[in-house]
Structures are given as structure tokens and as C-alpha cells.
């Protein structure tokens, strides 16, 4: 399945029709992590993370399941 987010020099490109509901997606744009989430009512939510250490950890993530675990650990203070 094609990943619903991509990045080019103009910014982040979204394909919401390819997104699963209640799943967190991510990409990196200009050293910022962009997190996109499509909720159960098809509303898109976007979050931007600038914290360098956290962005570096996100860059190492291979799949979105690992991304959710990273945030769970981060919120618990384990990273």
C-alpha cells in the first residue's frame, strides 16, 4: 500500500483517501516531524514537533507502530 504522506520542496503532500482511520502517520519536513492522524469522523489532525532529540528519534522509525511506541515511552519519560 502506498504511504499517504510525502514531502517535496513545497511541503507535505497528503492523500487522505489512502489513510486508515485512527492510525498515526509521520514524515520529516525541514527538520520537523509532522504527525498526521485521521480520526473516526474523517477529520485530519496535524501536529508539528520541533524538539531536536525527539525528531532525531522519529527519523529512525521504520513503521508507524514503532512511532506509537516511541510516544508511549516518551510520555512515560523512558526516552
C-alpha positions as a printed Julia matrix, in Angstrom:
79×3 Matrix{Float64}:
   0.0    0.0    0.0
   1.28   3.46  -0.88
   2.2    5.65   2.09
  -0.28   8.56   2.29
   2.33  11.23   3.14
   5.17  12.54   1.03
   7.42  15.58   1.16
   8.86  17.84  -1.52
  10.34  21.35  -1.58
   6.84  22.85  -1.31
   5.83  20.99   1.83
   3.94  17.91   2.95
   1.6   16.22   0.49
  -1.35  14.26   1.86
  -3.52  11.56   0.35
  -6.25  11.26   2.99
  -8.13   8.7    0.93
  -5.2    6.3    1.49
  -5.15   6.84   5.26
  -6.66   4.4    7.73
  -8.82   5.89  10.45
  -7.31   6.09  13.94
  -3.75   5.5   12.67
  -0.83   7.87  13.2
   1.35   8.74  10.17
   4.56  10.73  10.1
   7.1   12.43   7.86
  10.01  14.84   8.28
   9.97  18.29   6.69
  12.64  20.96   7.32
  13.93  19.18  10.44
  10.45  19.0   11.93
   8.4   15.88  12.47
   4.91  16.15  11.05
   2.35  13.8   12.59
  -0.96  13.28  10.82
  -3.92  11.43  12.26
  -7.31  10.73  10.65
  -9.98  10.26  13.31
 -13.17   8.2   13.23
 -15.1   11.13  11.71
 -12.55  11.57   8.87
 -11.16  14.75  10.43
  -7.42  15.19   9.84
  -5.3   16.26  12.78
  -1.77  17.55  12.25
   0.95  18.0   14.84
   4.38  19.53  14.35
   7.34  18.58  16.54
  10.47  20.73  16.59
  12.31  19.25  19.6
  15.62  18.12  18.07
  16.16  14.99  20.19
  12.64  13.74  19.57
  12.81  14.5   15.83
  16.09  12.53  15.62
  14.4    9.54  17.28
  11.44   9.81  14.91
  13.78   9.83  11.89
  14.99   6.35  12.92
  11.45   4.89  12.96
  10.71   2.37  10.19
   6.97   1.91  10.74
   4.12   3.72  12.41
   3.62   1.04  15.08
   7.13   1.82  16.35
   6.21   5.5   16.26
   3.3    4.98  18.62
   5.55   3.0   20.98
   8.12   5.82  20.89
   5.47   8.32  22.0
   4.16   6.0   24.71
   7.7    5.69  26.09
   8.32   9.41  25.69
   5.19  10.29  27.65
   6.24   7.9   30.41
   9.68   9.51  30.49
  11.56   6.44  29.27
  13.4    8.02  26.33
